[in-house]
């Protein structure tokens, strides 16, 4: 039987990626860091429910079948979009993004079960005029001492100004038990700060545990004034598959981390677990690509 501590509600963008190949044929796959995190957590343990914004069209059904086939439940209120978002990749480059028409309709958010974990997989869920119900839900979860985690990456396109994105990011940091952010995002949000100053600033906003990654296998873990930092030689793929599955491992590995008394030894152990997760997911992705090309 699944305990409440092993239950997770994930809120974030999910879309279908259409890849157009040089020989003229194309392939479609459900994707997005929110979905990949959900699949990873369901594989590790526990019950996972996903709240997103799709339509009951062909692309939306592909997302549903992918989720159900991996023991992830999609909330019925996710079907609020006019059209399921689609990302078109032409010879390795994004050539078109077909949006849903309305990113976040006001969702019906159920009450979290006791000790249930809440994960926000995209910063865009917390920006814009329709995000207020999600914000109130996150704040209520924090007040009731639920574990709240955030993942902020490069796929968070938004019409908001940089100042508005910074406000949303810092508000999320203040509510987070674990905050994962790409280094490139920190550079964009805080162009006048060096890397370590930017991380210190995020911690000062209230983030209990901060993990920063980039595609060159640079990884930093910080809690309070204690941090561990390092780099491995093998580059990592910055796609949603690697990021989402690694995020699931981060959430699972840090579940029992005591942020009230952070020790450098504990941070180093988490860093190594995160590295291993990133490396395994990267190797898994590479193996899949080699298999497809042979």
PyMOL commands that set and color helices and strands:
alter all, ss='L'
color gray80, all
select helices_A, chain A and resi 4-6+33-44+58-68+76-78+123-126+132-143+162-175+183-189+195-204+240-253+259-261+264-293
alter helices_A, ss='H'
color red, helices_A
select strands_A, chain A and resi 7-11+15-20+26-31+47-51+72-74+86-90+93-98+117-120+148-152+178-182+210-213+218-223+226-231
alter strands_A, ss='S'
color yellow, strands_A
deselect
rebuild
show_as cartoon
